[in-house]
Every structure is written in C-alpha cells, then in structure tokens.
C-alpha cells in the first residue's frame, strides 16, 4: 500500500514517497497494532509532520516513535486502558506545534477510529500561532455513564525575568453524559478539575487563573439596589416557572497551596443535565528559570440517574490523573 501525497510535495521533497502497510486516511497513518507494520516508516512519517495513530491491543508502541515534549506520568487508574495513541509534529518555522492524542476505554471498539479521524482532521487545521504550543487531548470513555474529553494546551510566555519562566495553560473539557452519548439514564451532576502544584514532584507556582462563573448574589447595600433593578416576578412565584438552565461554578482553589480546584455543577432543582457540558480552565504557572514544567492534575465526574428517584450516584475514577511534564 502506498502513501498518497500531493504531487507538488513529492517534487519539492518536503514529504517523501513511502511504502507503508497501515490504513490510510488522507495524509495520515492509522496503524492497527494487531497486524504487522513497519515502525521505521511510520516514524519517518511522523518526523515529516504526518499525523500517526496506533490503535488496538498495543497502542503503547507509539511511544517508541518520538519523545514528545508534553507527557503524562504517574497514572494510577486501572479501570480503563489506552486503546489508541497518536501524535503530530508541525514545524512552522520558527514555531513548533506538538499535538498528542490518547483514547482510553475498557476495551478497544471500532468506533474509536472515528474519533481518531476527527482528531486528525483538526490537527491539519490547527490555528496559526506565534508561540510554540504543546497540546494533549485525552478521551476517557466511562460508558454507560459518559465520556470526558480534555484538551490541554501549554505555551511559554515571553518575559524579561531572569528568575522565573511563565507558562500559560488552557484546559478545555467536554463532558458528554451517557444520556447523550449512549442513550442510557445517566446524567452529570458535577465535573471537578484539579491542578496541584504542591504534590511531591511538582515544581510550579500558581500565578493567576480565571475564576469560574458564580451564581451568588451581590451583598451589602448594592445587593438591595440590584434586587430592585433586576426584579422578576419569578422571584415571588418560582413554582410557576421552570428554573433557568445555568451551570454554577465553585472555586475551591488555594494560592498558598499552589492549588487550582474548580467544580462545575448543575444548579439546584436542575435535574435534566443530559446535554454535554463544555468548560474551560485557564491559568498561569511559573517555574524557576530553565526548569522543566511539572505539575499534578486530575478530573472527576459525579453522575446521577436522570429518571430514577433516590438511585445511588456514580463517581468516576480520577481521569487524566498524573504528572504533566513539559520537557
């Protein structure tokens, strides 16, 4: 099987003509690790900026192809396993963009290939940037409860300090409950994301972060004026009106502990959390000049039965748990 490349690319020598044996999706390699394949050829493709995905029973073989700058170590959850791993290296002189993919599930399913193809398509259209970007996307399947997708993007901020290096971190999460992803009765109640810079091997200081939206009313004299100016008859007769569908943010962070701890939860009386939840966490970390960035992170979800009264909730294992390190 021959890798298909544009004629112009072949003539300029930017991408070589390579004989390969995996399935081909546009200009990308999707390799079934249960079959025989040539790792040398896929490694060459990865070095030339071609997305590569390994799937099946031995996707960890992907980690032998290239030492990506952003890695996750120290995971303790053994309820799911890697069923697909991938990555792409885009060298846009002088900018470097590294993207990696991890799909975790109880076992491999052919539907994971569709998610891999979606990631490949997005990797080709990654927006232009003037900074080096190191990103990692993890899809964690916990069906019939739901699916959590976490995209972490890290860039180093330009600064004039001779004592510290600053890093801008954006974590975008999409939580799709089982009621929406697989048609089960499970819905989400809350999603918690934690960055812990005080863990033993962490070396970061939490400099700043975006606080989550809060449903708390203003206090003091301003509160009285606010209530007058924002009077609504629903405040007097709430039983005649359905509650607004508005997600509440709970900030449990602590600068003294270098801890970012954010929970997004369904508000009281809102029992139909059966639609995907999309949230973004944005924060700034600093480390000593020239030191590699390393911090602990994790996510957890509480699921509830949407149509069953007094059913016990399900608390997911910690997902994406471990040390994120940028070398």
C-alpha positions as CSV (number, residue, x, y, z in Angstrom):
1,X,0.0,0.0,0.0
2,X,1.4,3.4,-1.0
3,X,1.1,6.6,1.0
4,X,-0.8,9.2,-1.1
5,X,0.9,12.6,-1.1
6,X,0.4,15.8,-3.2
7,X,2.4,15.9,-6.4
8,X,3.9,19.2,-5.5
9,X,5.1,17.9,-2.2
10,X,6.8,14.9,-4.0
11,X,8.5,17.3,-6.4
12,X,9.9,19.6,-3.7
13,X,11.0,16.8,-1.4
14,X,9.0,18.1,1.6
15,X,7.3,14.7,2.1
16,X,9.0,11.5,0.8
17,X,7.3,8.7,-1.1
18,X,7.0,6.0,1.5
19,X,5.7,2.4,1.2
20,X,3.6,1.6,4.3
21,X,1.1,-1.0,5.4
22,X,-1.4,0.7,7.7
23,X,-4.8,2.0,6.8
24,X,-4.6,5.4,5.1
25,X,-6.8,8.4,5.9
26,X,-5.9,11.3,3.7
27,X,-2.3,12.1,4.5
28,X,-2.1,10.3,7.8
29,X,-1.3,6.9,9.2
30,X,-3.7,4.8,11.3
31,X,-1.9,1.7,12.3
32,X,-3.5,-1.5,13.6
33,X,-1.0,-2.8,16.2
34,X,-2.6,-6.2,16.0
35,X,-1.2,-6.6,12.5
36,X,2.3,-6.5,11.1
37,X,3.6,-3.0,10.3
38,X,6.8,-1.1,9.7
39,X,7.6,1.2,12.6
40,X,10.5,2.7,10.8
41,X,8.3,4.1,8.1
42,X,5.7,5.4,10.5
43,X,8.5,7.1,12.4
44,X,9.7,8.8,9.3
45,X,6.2,10.0,8.5
46,X,5.8,11.4,12.0
47,X,9.1,13.3,11.6
48,X,7.8,14.8,8.3
49,X,4.7,16.3,10.0
50,X,2.2,13.5,9.2
51,X,-0.3,12.5,11.9
52,X,0.1,9.0,13.2
53,X,-2.3,7.0,15.3
54,X,-1.7,3.5,16.8
55,X,-4.8,1.5,17.9
56,X,-5.6,-2.0,19.0
57,X,-4.1,-4.1,21.8
58,X,-0.6,-2.5,21.8
59,X,-1.0,1.3,21.1
60,X,1.8,1.9,23.6
61,X,4.2,1.1,20.8
62,X,3.5,4.6,19.6
63,X,5.6,6.0,22.5
64,X,8.7,4.4,20.9
65,X,8.5,6.6,17.8
66,X,9.3,10.0,19.2
67,X,9.9,11.7,22.6
68,X,7.1,14.3,22.7
69,X,7.8,17.3,24.9
70,X,4.5,17.0,26.9
71,X,4.0,13.8,28.8
72,X,1.7,12.3,31.5
73,X,3.2,10.0,34.1
74,X,2.2,8.5,37.4
75,X,-1.3,7.4,36.4
76,X,-2.9,5.1,39.0
77,X,-6.4,4.4,37.4
78,X,-6.6,0.8,36.0
79,X,-10.3,0.7,35.2
80,X,-9.6,1.7,31.6
81,X,-6.6,1.4,29.2
82,X,-5.2,3.1,26.2
83,X,-6.9,1.8,23.1
84,X,-5.4,4.5,20.7
85,X,-2.4,6.8,20.9
86,X,-1.3,9.3,18.3
87,X,0.6,12.5,17.6
88,X,1.7,15.0,15.1
89,X,4.7,17.4,14.9
90,X,4.2,20.6,13.0
91,X,7.3,22.6,12.4
92,X,6.2,26.1,11.2
93,X,9.5,27.9,11.4
94,X,10.3,29.2,13.9
95,X,7.3,27.8,15.7
96,X,6.9,24.2,16.9
97,X,3.4,22.7,17.5
98,X,3.3,19.3,19.1
99,X,-0.1,17.5,19.5
100,X,-0.8,14.1,21.1
101,X,-3.9,12.0,21.3
102,X,-4.9,9.4,24.0
103,X,-8.2,7.4,23.8
104,X,-9.0,5.3,26.9
105,X,-11.8,2.8,27.3
106,X,-12.5,-0.6,28.9
107,X,-11.6,-2.3,25.6
108,X,-11.0,-1.4,22.0
109,X,-14.0,-0.6,19.9
110,X,-14.1,0.2,16.1
111,X,-15.9,3.5,16.9
112,X,-12.6,4.8,18.3
113,X,-11.4,5.1,14.8
114,X,-14.0,7.7,14.1
115,X,-12.7,9.8,17.0
116,X,-9.1,9.3,15.7
117,X,-10.2,10.6,12.3
118,X,-11.8,13.6,13.8
119,X,-8.6,14.4,15.7
120,X,-6.6,14.0,12.5
121,X,-8.8,16.4,10.7
122,X,-8.5,19.0,13.4
123,X,-4.7,18.6,13.6
124,X,-4.4,19.7,10.0
125,X,-6.4,22.9,10.7
126,X,-4.6,23.9,13.9
127,X,-4.7,27.7,14.0
128,X,-1.5,29.8,13.3
129,X,0.4,30.9,16.4
130,X,3.5,32.9,17.1
131,X,4.3,30.7,20.1
132,X,5.4,27.1,20.5
133,X,2.4,25.1,21.5
134,X,2.3,21.7,23.3
135,X,-1.1,20.1,23.5
136,X,-2.6,16.9,24.7
137,X,-6.1,15.6,24.1
138,X,-7.5,12.7,26.1
139,X,-10.8,11.0,25.5
140,X,-11.9,8.9,28.6
141,X,-14.8,6.6,28.0
142,X,-16.8,5.5,31.1
143,X,-19.9,4.2,29.3
144,X,-22.7,3.8,30.2
145,X,-22.0,6.8,32.4
146,X,-20.4,9.2,29.9
147,X,-17.3,10.4,28.0
148,X,-14.9,13.1,29.1
149,X,-12.7,14.9,26.5
150,X,-9.9,17.0,27.9
151,X,-7.6,19.2,25.8
152,X,-4.6,20.8,27.5
153,X,-2.6,23.4,25.7
154,X,0.6,24.9,27.1
155,X,2.7,27.8,25.8
156,X,5.6,29.6,27.3
157,X,5.0,33.3,27.9
158,X,7.6,35.8,26.8
159,X,9.1,37.6,29.8
160,X,12.1,39.5,30.8
161,X,12.6,37.8,34.2
162,X,15.9,36.2,34.9
163,X,14.4,34.3,37.9
164,X,11.3,32.6,36.5
165,X,9.7,31.2,33.4
166,X,6.0,31.7,32.9
167,X,3.6,29.3,31.2
168,X,0.0,29.9,30.0
169,X,-2.2,26.8,30.4
170,X,-5.6,26.3,28.9
171,X,-7.7,23.2,29.7
172,X,-10.8,22.8,27.6
173,X,-13.2,20.0,28.7
174,X,-16.3,18.5,27.1
175,X,-18.4,16.1,29.3
176,X,-21.0,14.1,27.4
177,X,-23.2,12.1,29.8
178,X,-24.5,8.6,28.9
179,X,-28.0,10.0,28.3
180,X,-26.5,11.9,25.3
181,X,-23.6,9.6,24.3
182,X,-25.1,6.2,24.5
183,X,-28.8,6.7,25.4
184,X,-28.5,5.5,29.0
185,X,-30.3,7.1,32.0
186,X,-27.0,8.6,33.4
187,X,-26.6,12.4,33.6
188,X,-23.9,14.5,35.1
189,X,-24.2,16.4,38.3
190,X,-20.7,17.9,38.6
191,X,-17.3,17.9,37.0
192,X,-14.2,18.8,39.0
193,X,-10.7,19.7,37.6
194,X,-7.7,20.0,39.9
195,X,-4.2,21.2,39.3
196,X,-2.0,20.6,42.3
197,X,1.3,22.3,42.3
198,X,2.2,21.2,45.8
199,X,2.5,17.5,45.0
200,X,5.8,15.9,45.8
201,X,7.3,16.1,42.3
202,X,5.6,19.3,41.2
203,X,7.7,22.4,40.8
204,X,5.2,25.1,39.8
205,X,3.8,28.2,41.4
206,X,0.2,29.2,40.6
207,X,0.5,32.9,39.5
208,X,-3.1,33.6,38.2
209,X,-6.3,31.9,37.0
210,X,-9.7,32.7,35.6
211,X,-12.3,32.3,38.3
212,X,-15.4,30.3,37.4
213,X,-18.8,32.0,37.0
214,X,-20.7,32.1,40.2
215,X,-24.5,32.3,40.9
216,X,-24.0,34.1,44.2
217,X,-26.0,37.4,44.5
218,X,-24.2,40.7,45.5
219,X,-24.1,41.5,49.2
220,X,-24.5,44.7,51.2
221,X,-26.2,47.9,50.1
222,X,-25.5,47.1,46.4
223,X,-27.5,43.9,46.8
224,X,-30.7,45.8,47.7
225,X,-30.3,48.0,44.7
226,X,-29.5,45.1,42.5
227,X,-32.7,43.3,43.5
228,X,-34.8,46.3,42.8
229,X,-33.3,46.9,39.4
230,X,-33.4,43.3,38.4
231,X,-36.9,42.5,39.9
232,X,-38.6,39.5,38.2
233,X,-42.0,38.0,39.1
234,X,-40.4,34.6,39.1
235,X,-38.6,35.5,42.3
236,X,-42.0,35.7,44.0
237,X,-43.7,32.8,42.3
238,X,-40.9,30.4,41.4
239,X,-43.2,27.4,41.3
240,X,-44.9,28.8,38.2
241,X,-41.7,29.0,36.2
242,X,-39.0,26.4,35.4
243,X,-35.6,27.2,36.8
244,X,-33.0,28.6,34.3
245,X,-30.5,26.2,32.9
246,X,-27.3,27.8,34.1
247,X,-24.2,25.9,35.3
248,X,-22.7,27.1,38.6
249,X,-19.0,27.3,39.2
250,X,-17.5,26.5,42.6
251,X,-13.9,27.8,43.2
252,X,-12.0,25.8,45.8
253,X,-8.6,27.0,44.8
254,X,-5.8,28.0,47.2
255,X,-2.9,30.1,46.1
256,X,-1.0,29.2,49.3
257,X,-1.0,25.6,48.3
258,X,-0.4,26.2,44.6
259,X,-3.8,24.6,44.1
260,X,-6.4,25.2,41.3
261,X,-9.6,23.3,42.1
262,X,-12.7,24.1,40.1
263,X,-16.0,22.4,40.1
264,X,-18.8,23.0,37.6
265,X,-22.2,21.6,38.8
266,X,-25.8,21.6,37.8
267,X,-27.7,24.2,39.9
268,X,-30.3,23.2,42.5
269,X,-33.6,21.9,41.0
270,X,-32.0,21.4,37.6
271,X,-32.5,17.6,37.1
272,X,-32.0,17.4,33.3
273,X,-28.3,17.6,32.9
274,X,-28.4,15.3,29.9
275,X,-26.6,17.6,27.5
276,X,-22.9,17.9,27.0
277,X,-21.1,20.3,29.4
278,X,-18.3,22.5,27.9
279,X,-16.0,24.3,30.3
280,X,-12.6,26.0,30.1
281,X,-9.9,26.4,32.8
282,X,-7.2,29.0,32.2
283,X,-4.3,29.6,34.5
284,X,-0.7,30.8,34.6
285,X,2.2,28.9,36.2
286,X,5.7,29.9,36.8
287,X,8.8,27.8,37.5
288,X,12.5,28.6,38.1
289,X,14.4,29.9,35.1
290,X,15.3,27.0,32.8
291,X,13.4,24.3,34.8
292,X,11.1,21.8,33.1
293,X,7.4,22.4,33.9
294,X,5.9,19.6,36.0
295,X,2.6,19.5,37.9
296,X,-0.2,17.1,39.1
297,X,-3.6,17.2,37.5
298,X,-6.8,15.2,37.6
299,X,-10.6,15.3,36.8
300,X,-13.6,13.6,38.3
301,X,-17.3,13.4,37.4
302,X,-20.3,12.6,39.5
303,X,-23.1,11.0,37.5
304,X,-26.7,10.6,38.6
305,X,-29.7,8.6,37.2
306,X,-31.9,11.0,35.5
307,X,-35.2,9.1,35.7
308,X,-34.7,7.1,38.9
309,X,-35.6,8.6,42.3
310,X,-33.0,8.0,45.1
311,X,-30.7,6.0,42.9
312,X,-27.1,6.0,44.2
313,X,-24.8,8.2,42.1
314,X,-21.7,7.0,40.3
315,X,-18.3,8.7,41.0
316,X,-15.9,8.2,38.2
317,X,-12.3,7.2,38.9
318,X,-9.8,10.1,38.6
319,X,-9.3,10.8,34.9
320,X,-6.2,12.3,33.3
321,X,-4.6,11.8,36.7
322,X,-0.8,12.1,36.9
323,X,2.1,14.5,36.4
324,X,2.0,16.6,33.3
325,X,5.6,17.4,32.4
326,X,6.9,19.8,29.7
327,X,10.5,18.9,29.0
